[in-house]
Amino acid sequence: MASKRRRSHAEGPHDNEERWLLTYSDLITLLFVLFVVMYAISTTDVRKFVALAQSVSAAFNADVLQGEQAISINNGQDTTVQQETSAAGTSPVQSDLKAIKAALEDYAIGQGLGGEVQVGVAPQGIVIRLNDALLFSSGRAHLDDHALKLVNQVVDIIKPLPNPIRIEGNTDDQAPDGVLYTSNWDLSTDRALAVLKAMVDMGMDPSRLSALGNAQYNPITPNVDDAARTKNRRVDIVVIYPPASDTATPAPFAVPSF
């Protein structure tokens, strides 16, 4: 009996000494999980982050609840885009288009801009289409405070994306008033440059930007009346994407109804 008691007493400390192995293995497991989480955070998808941030912003913006006029997006017929579908079934163009459109529609609703701000797709990529009346006085290329606020909103949305950006000025087929401009080439180019310079002042990388003046030679619709000419006077901010494969399916530019 005494011998058994001594053996039992001697084996007790031996069991206690081996328990540190359990604690050690738990610690190693926790460290492994920590490193996995840190790696996941360090490789955040920029586009997914932008989409998330803009969705949250739209959800908590009080203007959404005020019942103001929304922008309706319908399929137009002027331009098309080749879209490349990824393995997940959604192209980068479509993913970014959804995020940009949601953010700008939310802003337009809050500002009461109606159909004067449009977002769609074209062969080069995503087009943010701004009616010239939002930005400039007739025959002028100067951005006032309200115009700068709108441009700044666009910059906030597209700045996180890595794509090149092209700003295109477009006019109708009527000649300028001749006070400052006698040519639509000069007017459209100066308007594009005014938007480009404002975007640079707002923090956009100049190496990503280019400007183009189309004059009256890139109309959305024939210049047959004042309503058509109003649509054609615009600034297009184009988020450029690499060309898609030849087998991709085209989709029309989305144009709001008026």
DAWOVEN-V506181 format. One record per pair of residues at least 24 apart in sequence whose C-alpha atoms are under 10 Angstrom apart, sorted by sequence separation. I is the first residue (numbers start at 1). J is the second residue. D is the distance in Angstrom with one decimal. If there is no record, write none. Layout:
{{I/J/D} {I/J/D}}
This chain:
{{97/121/7.7} {104/128/9.0} {167/191/9.1} {168/192/5.5} {169/193/8.5} {188/212/7.9} {189/213/3.9} {212/236/9.7} {101/126/9.7} {167/192/5.5} {168/193/8.8} {169/194/9.8} {188/213/4.7} {189/214/7.4} {94/120/9.7} {100/126/9.0} {128/154/8.4} {166/192/9.0} {167/193/7.7} {169/195/9.2} {187/213/7.8} {188/214/6.4} {189/215/7.7} {211/237/9.4} {94/121/8.6} {100/127/10.0} {101/128/8.7} {167/194/9.6} {168/195/9.3} {185/212/9.6} {186/213/7.5} {187/214/9.5} {188/215/5.3} {73/101/9.7} {93/121/8.2} {97/125/9.1} {100/128/8.7} {167/195/7.3} {168/196/9.5} {185/213/6.1} {186/214/9.5} {187/215/7.4} {188/216/8.5} {210/238/9.9} {96/125/10.0} {97/126/6.5} {167/196/6.7} {184/213/8.5} {185/214/6.6} {186/215/7.8} {209/238/9.9} {96/126/8.2} {97/127/8.9} {166/196/8.5} {184/214/8.3} {185/215/4.6} {209/239/9.8} {94/125/9.5} {97/128/9.7} {165/196/9.4} {184/215/4.8} {185/216/8.0} {73/105/9.9} {93/125/6.7} {94/126/8.8} {139/171/9.7} {183/215/8.2} {184/216/6.8} {185/217/9.5} {71/104/9.8} {72/105/9.2} {92/125/10.0} {93/126/7.0} {117/150/9.8} {184/217/9.6} {71/105/6.4} {70/105/7.4} {71/106/9.0} {70/106/8.4} {139/175/9.1} {140/176/9.0} {71/108/7.7} {132/169/8.9} {139/176/5.6} {140/177/9.6} {70/108/7.9} {71/109/7.3} {83/121/9.2} {125/163/9.7} {127/165/9.8} {129/167/10.0} {132/170/8.6} {138/176/8.4} {139/177/6.4} {69/108/8.9} {70/109/5.6} {81/120/9.5} {82/121/9.0} {83/122/9.7} {111/150/9.6} {126/165/9.7} {127/166/9.5} {128/167/9.5} {129/168/9.5} {130/169/10.0} {131/170/9.8} {132/171/8.6} {138/177/8.6} {139/178/8.3} {140/179/9.3} {141/180/9.4} {165/204/9.7} {68/108/9.7} {69/109/6.1} {70/110/9.2} {80/120/9.6} {81/121/5.9} {82/122/7.9} {83/123/8.6} {125/165/9.8} {127/167/9.7} {139/179/8.1} {140/180/7.3} {141/181/9.7} {159/199/9.5} {165/205/9.9} {175/215/9.8} {195/235/8.6} {64/105/9.9} {68/109/6.1} {69/110/8.8} {71/112/9.7} {79/120/9.7} {80/121/6.9} {81/122/4.5} {82/123/6.0} {139/180/7.4} {140/181/8.1} {164/205/9.6} {165/206/9.6} {174/215/10.0} {175/216/9.4} {196/237/9.5} {64/106/6.9} {67/109/8.8} {68/110/7.3} {69/111/9.8} {70/112/8.5} {71/113/8.6} {72/114/8.8} {73/115/9.0} {79/121/8.0} {80/122/5.0} {81/123/3.9} {82/124/8.5} {83/125/8.8} {108/150/9.2} {124/166/9.8} {139/181/7.1} {164/206/9.8} {165/207/9.4} {166/208/8.2} {167/209/7.5} {168/210/8.6} {169/211/8.0} {170/212/8.9} {171/213/8.9} {173/215/8.1} {174/216/8.2} {192/234/9.8} {195/237/9.1} {55/98/9.9} {63/106/7.8} {64/107/9.2} {66/109/9.2} {67/110/9.6} {68/111/9.1} {69/112/6.8} {70/113/9.0} {71/114/5.7} {72/115/7.7} {79/122/5.7} {80/123/5.6} {81/124/7.0} {82/125/8.5} {107/150/8.9} {139/182/9.4} {152/195/10.0} {155/198/9.6} {156/199/9.8} {159/202/9.7} {164/207/8.2} {165/208/5.8} {166/209/5.7} {167/210/6.2} {168/211/5.9} {169/212/6.3} {170/213/6.5} {171/214/7.5} {172/215/7.4} {173/216/5.2} {191/234/9.5} {192/235/6.9} {51/95/8.2} {55/99/7.4} {58/102/7.5} {63/107/8.5} {66/110/8.5} {68/112/7.0} {69/113/8.5} {70/114/6.5} {71/115/5.8} {76/120/9.5} {78/122/9.0} {79/123/7.2} {80/124/9.2} {81/125/6.9} {151/195/7.3} {155/199/6.5} {159/203/8.2} {160/204/9.5} {164/208/4.6} {165/209/5.0} {166/210/4.8} {167/211/4.8} {168/212/4.7} {169/213/4.8} {170/214/5.3} {171/215/5.2} {172/216/4.9} {173/217/8.1} {191/235/7.7} {192/236/8.6} {47/92/8.3} {51/96/7.4} {54/99/6.7} {55/100/9.9} {57/102/9.9} {58/103/6.6} {61/106/8.1} {63/108/9.9} {64/109/7.2} {65/110/9.7} {68/113/10.0} {69/114/6.4} {70/115/8.4} {71/116/8.9} {73/118/8.1} {75/120/9.2} {80/125/9.6} {81/126/8.9} {139/184/9.1} {141/186/9.8} {151/196/9.5} {154/199/8.9} {155/200/9.3} {159/204/6.4} {163/208/7.3} {164/209/6.2} {165/210/6.6} {166/211/5.7} {167/212/6.2} {168/213/5.7} {169/214/6.0} {170/215/5.2} {171/216/4.8} {172/217/8.3} {188/233/9.1} {192/237/9.0} {50/96/8.6} {51/97/9.6} {53/99/9.2} {54/100/8.1} {57/103/7.9} {58/104/9.5} {61/107/9.2} {63/109/7.2} {64/110/7.1} {68/114/9.2} {69/115/9.4} {71/117/8.3} {72/118/9.5} {73/119/8.4} {74/120/9.8} {104/150/9.6} {107/153/8.1} {141/187/6.9} {152/198/8.2} {156/202/8.8} {158/204/9.2} {159/205/8.5} {162/208/8.4} {163/209/9.5} {164/210/8.2} {165/211/8.8} {166/212/7.3} {167/213/8.5} {168/214/6.9} {169/215/7.0} {170/216/6.1} {171/217/8.1} {172/218/9.0} {173/219/8.9} {188/234/9.0} {48/95/8.4} {51/98/8.0} {52/99/8.2} {54/101/9.9} {55/102/7.3} {56/103/9.8} {58/105/9.2} {59/106/9.3} {63/110/5.1} {71/118/8.3} {73/120/8.7} {107/154/9.7} {140/187/7.3} {141/188/8.2} {148/195/8.5} {151/198/7.6} {152/199/7.1} {155/202/7.3} {156/203/9.3} {168/215/9.5} {169/216/9.3} {170/217/7.8} {171/218/8.3} {172/219/7.3} {188/235/8.5} {47/95/7.8} {48/96/8.7} {51/99/4.9} {54/102/7.4} {55/103/7.3} {58/106/6.1} {62/110/8.6} {63/111/8.7} {139/187/7.2} {140/188/9.6} {141/189/9.0} {142/190/8.8} {143/191/8.7} {147/195/9.3} {151/199/7.1} {155/203/8.2} {156/204/9.3} {170/218/6.8} {171/219/7.9} {172/220/9.8} {47/96/6.7} {50/99/7.3} {51/100/7.9} {54/103/5.8} {57/106/8.9} {58/107/8.5} {61/110/8.7} {104/153/8.0} {139/188/9.6} {141/190/6.0} {142/191/7.5} {152/201/9.6} {155/204/7.2} {159/208/9.9} {169/218/9.5} {170/219/7.6} {172/221/9.9} {173/222/9.3} {174/223/9.1} {50/100/8.9} {53/103/9.5} {54/104/9.4} {103/153/9.1} {104/154/7.6} {140/190/8.8} {141/191/4.8} {148/198/7.3} {152/202/6.7} {168/218/9.8} {170/220/9.7} {172/222/9.2} {173/223/6.6} {48/99/8.9} {51/102/8.9} {55/106/9.7} {103/154/9.1} {140/191/7.9} {141/192/8.4} {143/194/7.1} {147/198/10.0} {148/199/9.0} {151/202/8.9} {152/203/9.5} {172/223/6.8} {173/224/9.6} {47/99/8.5} {51/103/8.8} {54/106/9.5} {139/191/9.9} {141/193/8.8} {142/194/6.9} {143/195/7.7} {50/103/10.0} {103/156/9.9} {104/157/8.2} {141/194/6.6} {142/195/9.1} {100/154/8.7} {103/157/7.3} {141/195/9.0} {148/202/9.5} {172/226/9.5} {136/191/8.1} {143/198/8.5} {174/229/8.6} {101/157/9.8} {135/191/8.9} {172/228/8.5} {173/229/7.5} {100/157/6.6} {172/229/5.2} {99/157/8.7} {100/158/7.5} {171/229/8.0} {172/230/7.5} {99/158/9.8} {132/191/9.1} {135/194/9.9} {171/230/8.9} {172/231/8.4} {173/232/8.9} {135/195/8.9} {171/231/9.2} {172/232/5.5} {173/233/9.3} {170/231/9.9} {171/232/6.0} {172/233/5.5} {96/158/9.2} {170/232/6.7} {171/233/4.4} {172/234/8.9} {169/232/10.0} {170/233/5.5} {171/234/6.6} {169/233/8.2} {170/234/5.3} {171/235/8.7} {96/161/8.7} {169/234/6.4} {170/235/6.0} {168/234/8.4} {169/235/4.7} {170/236/7.9} {168/235/5.6} {169/236/6.6} {167/235/7.0} {168/236/5.0} {169/237/9.0} {167/236/5.8} {168/237/6.4} {166/236/8.1} {167/237/4.6} {168/238/7.7} {166/237/5.9} {167/238/6.3} {165/237/6.9} {166/238/5.1} {167/239/9.0} {165/238/5.6} {166/239/6.8} {164/238/8.4} {165/239/4.9} {166/240/7.3} {163/238/9.6} {164/239/6.2} {165/240/6.0} {163/239/6.2} {164/240/5.5} {165/241/9.4} {162/239/9.4} {163/240/5.9} {164/241/7.8} {161/239/8.9} {162/240/9.7} {163/241/6.6} {164/242/10.0} {162/241/9.8} {163/242/9.1} {158/239/8.1} {154/237/9.0} {151/237/9.9} {133/230/8.6} {132/230/8.2} {136/234/9.7} {131/230/7.8} {132/231/8.8} {135/234/8.9} {131/231/7.0} {132/232/8.8} {133/233/8.1} {134/234/9.0} {135/235/8.6} {130/231/9.6} {131/232/8.2} {132/233/5.5} {133/234/8.0} {134/235/9.7} {129/231/9.9} {131/233/6.4} {132/234/4.4} {133/235/9.9} {54/157/8.0} {130/233/8.9} {131/234/4.5} {132/235/6.3} {53/157/9.8} {130/234/5.6} {131/235/6.5} {132/236/9.7} {129/234/6.8} {130/235/5.3} {131/236/8.7} {51/157/9.5} {129/235/6.0} {130/236/6.3} {50/157/7.8} {128/235/8.3} {129/236/4.6} {130/237/8.0} {50/158/8.9} {127/235/9.8} {128/236/5.7} {129/237/6.4} {50/159/9.8} {127/236/6.2} {128/237/5.0} {129/238/8.4} {50/160/7.2} {126/236/9.7} {127/237/5.7} {128/238/6.3} {49/160/9.3} {50/161/8.3} {126/237/8.2} {127/238/4.5} {128/239/8.1} {126/238/5.7} {127/239/6.3} {47/160/7.9} {125/238/6.6} {126/239/5.0} {127/240/8.6} {46/160/7.0} {47/161/6.9} {124/238/7.4} {125/239/5.6} {126/240/6.8} {46/161/7.1} {47/162/9.4} {116/231/8.8} {124/239/7.6} {125/240/4.8} {126/241/8.0} {46/162/8.9} {122/238/8.7} {124/240/5.4} {125/241/5.2} {117/234/9.9} {119/236/9.6} {121/238/9.1} {122/239/9.8} {123/240/9.0} {124/241/6.2} {125/242/8.1} {116/234/9.4} {118/236/9.4} {119/237/9.6} {120/238/9.8} {121/239/9.4} {122/240/9.5} {123/241/8.9} {124/242/7.7} {125/243/8.7} {119/238/9.9} {123/242/9.9} {124/243/7.4} {125/244/9.9} {123/243/8.1} {124/244/9.6} {123/244/9.1} {127/253/8.5} {129/255/9.3} {123/250/8.7} {126/253/9.0} {127/254/9.5} {122/250/9.4} {123/251/9.3} {125/253/10.0} {121/250/9.8} {122/251/8.4} {123/252/9.4} {121/251/7.7} {122/252/7.3} {123/253/9.0} {120/251/9.8} {121/252/6.9} {122/253/5.7} {120/252/8.2} {121/253/4.7} {122/254/9.0} {120/253/5.0} {121/254/6.7} {119/253/8.4} {120/254/4.6} {121/255/9.4} {118/253/9.9} {119/254/6.8} {120/255/6.7} {118/254/7.9} {119/255/7.3} {120/256/9.3} {118/255/6.4} {119/256/8.4} {117/255/9.6} {118/256/6.4} {117/256/8.4} {118/257/9.8} {115/255/8.7} {116/256/8.5} {78/219/8.9} {79/220/8.6} {115/256/5.8} {116/257/9.9} {78/220/6.1} {97/239/9.7} {114/256/9.0} {115/257/6.8} {116/258/8.7} {77/220/9.0} {78/221/7.6} {96/239/9.7} {114/257/9.5} {115/258/6.0} {76/220/9.7} {77/221/9.5} {114/258/8.1} {93/239/9.3} {93/240/9.3} {93/241/7.4} {92/241/8.7} {93/242/9.8} {91/244/9.9} {83/241/9.8} {84/242/9.6} {84/243/8.5} {85/244/9.0} {83/243/8.5} {84/244/5.2} {85/245/9.4} {82/243/7.5} {83/244/5.9} {84/245/6.5} {81/243/9.4} {82/244/5.7} {83/245/8.0} {84/246/9.2} {81/244/8.8} {82/245/7.7} {83/246/9.6} {84/247/8.5} {85/248/7.4} {82/246/8.2} {83/247/9.2} {84/248/5.6} {85/249/8.8} {82/247/8.8} {83/248/5.6} {84/249/7.7} {82/248/5.8} {83/249/6.1} {84/250/9.2} {81/248/9.3} {82/249/6.0} {83/250/6.1} {81/249/8.3} {82/250/4.5} {83/251/7.3} {80/249/9.8} {81/250/5.2} {82/251/6.8} {80/250/6.1} {81/251/5.5} {82/252/9.3} {79/250/9.8} {80/251/5.6} {81/252/6.5} {79/251/8.8} {80/252/4.5} {81/253/7.3} {79/252/6.1} {80/253/5.6} {77/251/10.0} {78/252/7.7} {79/253/5.6} {80/254/9.3} {76/251/9.9} {77/252/6.5} {78/253/7.0} {79/254/9.1} {75/251/8.9} {76/252/6.3} {77/253/7.0} {78/254/9.4} {75/252/6.1} {76/253/5.8} {77/254/8.6} {78/255/9.1} {74/252/9.5} {75/253/6.4} {76/254/5.6} {77/255/8.6} {74/253/8.7} {75/254/4.7} {76/255/5.3} {73/253/9.7} {74/254/5.5} {75/255/5.9} {76/256/8.3} {73/254/5.9} {74/255/5.4} {75/256/8.0} {76/257/9.2} {72/254/9.6} {73/255/5.7} {74/256/5.5} {75/257/9.2} {72/255/8.4} {73/256/4.3} {74/257/6.6} {71/255/9.8} {72/256/5.3} {73/257/6.8} {71/256/6.5} {72/257/6.3} {71/257/8.0} {72/258/8.6} {71/258/8.9}}
